[in-house]
Amino acid sequence: MFKESTKNTTNTWKVKAIERRKELTKERKRNKELRSSRDNWKCKYKELSKRISKVAEGNIANSLTESYKPDRYKYSCVLITLCIKLLSYSGSSLRSSRHFIAQLYIVLEFETFDIPSHTTIRMWACKLGYYQNEFNCIDEGDWSLIVDESVSLGENRVLLVLGLRLDQWDFKYAARSQDIEVLHFGVSPKWKSEEISSILEGIMDKINVKYVVSDKGNNLMKSYKISDLLHIPDCTHALAKALEHYCKKCEEASSFLSQCGLLRQKWNMGKKTVYMPPSQRKKARFHNLAPITDWAKKVLIIIDTLPDEIQLHLSFLHEKQQWINEFDWINKMIQSINVILKTNGFNNKTYVDISKKIAARRLNKQEISCYGENFLIEIDNYLSSLDKIASCEQTLFCCSDIIESTFGRMKYRTSPNTPFGMTEFALAIASLGKSYNKEQVTQIMETVKEKDIKEWKADNLPPSLFEKKRALLGENFGEEIYLN
């Protein structure tokens, strides 16, 4: 009986083992099929990816090199637009733009194509700027002018007039390059008020100018008076001027800034550079004093942990701590007011908001010196002058930062010591920040000729120092100089 039960048990396990072996064999077969199927799909995916990338590469290559080209041009509209965008938004130089295109071809593994030279890209930018300056159609409506006379190169100075369409401006952010139009661009050794007035009146014949925003330069102010134009003082310059008056009249401030300047001279090189105060701007040096205040406040927190020699040199910070605290709230006050005026403009609401900030600061009289109070009075006077101009429902645009940044682009692209002075590349300033589609690029490239640029240069740019020297010393003078 025992033998029979053992035999039955053995047979049962045999059956189970056979069934299990069949299941495993079936699973191994299925896994093999799945692996094969997966490998097949991998190959198909790789082949399809290669095919798609080749098509995409071909499309990019065709867009850059073989898409629609303006008449008598070997380069496509897409490539021309790309080069202009590089100049506008990346801040790259002409040669850097050319190298970028070359590297783009290499990275995307394009076949060898013609790459535009830096002089070709320069001419494209000049043509776009010339068209923007000469043929741009200005819409009717209410406009604000932004005027400045700046950028001195050699004997020449630039007068720039920008326009902002007020009836389409919603005061949600500060003005950008794409929001403004270049209405005039001129170069002269000296700009007299009568000349500026003549230019402004020519613009006023074309559009309805409500007011003009600028700093209080003497020649500009006289020209507005001649042209009977309403002037809105720029908020950035007004606040910076109030800060400058504060720093010059306050002996504590002058002493603090002088000692910071001496430390910068001593610690400009070497191991002590890490402790050096931040530097001021060479021009308009009272525009960026906030970093110095931040430095002083942070150094006072850790001054006890610094080496004894450094503590000795920085001991004046303890003496100036009360002034540093005052200067800190002054900088924060300027920053908050600028944010309000640059973004929302000036109206009754912003006037009330800023007045509340000033009143809240005046509540704690112990923290305000007589110089700090004079600073607040200057802000009050500036706001009151704007309030007299603004009507109940009108919002004033009162910031000219956009023209300063536009000039900044020009300064960045032009060497201050160049013997060639202002060149026709200054025209490119009118094209920076603008959006152009294929049709517009085609029209501009086919409309503006190289001779137009040369004629504009002859009519608007006085002879440069290099040209005067060549006329004096002969045509062979300066042949070794590499012309940009």
Stockholm file with secondary structure:
# STOCKHOLM 1.0

chainA/1-484         MFKESTKNTTNTWKVKAIERRKELTKERKRNKELRSSRDNWKCKYKELSKRISKVAEGNIANSLTESYKPDRYKYSCVLITLCIKLLSYSGSSLRSSRHFIAQLYIVLEFETFDIPSHTTIRMWACKLGYYQNEFNCIDEGDWSLIVDESVSLGENRVLLVLGLRLDQWDFKYAARSQDIEVLHFGVSPKWKSEEISSILEGIMDKINVKYVVSDKGNNLMKSYKISDLLHIPDCTHALAKALEHYCKKCEEASSFLSQCGLLRQKWNMGKKTVYMPPSQRKKARFHNLAPITDWAKKVLIIIDTLPDEIQLHLSFLHEKQQWINEFDWINKMIQSINVILKTNGFNNKTYVDISKKIAARRLNKQEISCYGENFLIEIDNYLSSLDKIASCEQTLFCCSDIIESTFGRMKYRTSPNTPFGMTEFALAIASLGKSYNKEQVTQIMETVKEKDIKEWKADNLPPSLFEKKRALLGENFGEEIYLN
#=GR chainA/1-484 SS CHHHHHHHHHHHHHHHHHHHHHHHHHHHHHHHHHHHHHHHHHHHHHHHHHHHHHHHHHHHHIIIIISCCCTTCSSCHHHHHHHHHIIIIICCCHHHHHHHHHHHHHHTTCCCCCCCCHHHHHHHHHHHHHHHHHTCCCCSSEEEEEEEEEEEETTEEEEEEEEEEGGGCCCSSCCCGGGEEEEEEEEESCCCHHHHHHHHHHHHTTSEEEEEEECCCHHHHHHHHHHTCCEEECHHHHHHHHHHHHHHHCHHHHHHHHHHHHHHHHSSSSGGGGGCCCCCCSSSTTSCCHHHHHHHHHHHHHGGGSCHHHHHHTTHHHHTHHHHHHHHHHHHHHHHHHHHHHHHCBSHHHHHHHHHHHHHHHTCGGGCCHHHHHHHHHHHHHHHHHHHHSCSSCCBCCCCHHHHHHHHHHHHHSCTTCTTCSCGGGGGGGTTTCCCCHHHHHHHHHHCCHHHHHHHHHHHCCCCHHHHHHHHHCTTTTTTSCCC
#=GC SS_cons         CHHHHHHHHHHHHHHHHHHHHHHHHHHHHHHHHHHHHHHHHHHHHHHHHHHHHHHHHHHHHIIIIISCCCTTCSSCHHHHHHHHHIIIIICCCHHHHHHHHHHHHHHTTCCCCCCCCHHHHHHHHHHHHHHHHHTCCCCSSEEEEEEEEEEEETTEEEEEEEEEEGGGCCCSSCCCGGGEEEEEEEEESCCCHHHHHHHHHHHHTTSEEEEEEECCCHHHHHHHHHHTCCEEECHHHHHHHHHHHHHHHCHHHHHHHHHHHHHHHHSSSSGGGGGCCCCCCSSSTTSCCHHHHHHHHHHHHHGGGSCHHHHHHTTHHHHTHHHHHHHHHHHHHHHHHHHHHHHHCBSHHHHHHHHHHHHHHHTCGGGCCHHHHHHHHHHHHHHHHHHHHSCSSCCBCCCCHHHHHHHHHHHHHSCTTCTTCSCGGGGGGGTTTCCCCHHHHHHHHHHCCHHHHHHHHHHHCCCCHHHHHHHHHCTTTTTTSCCC
//
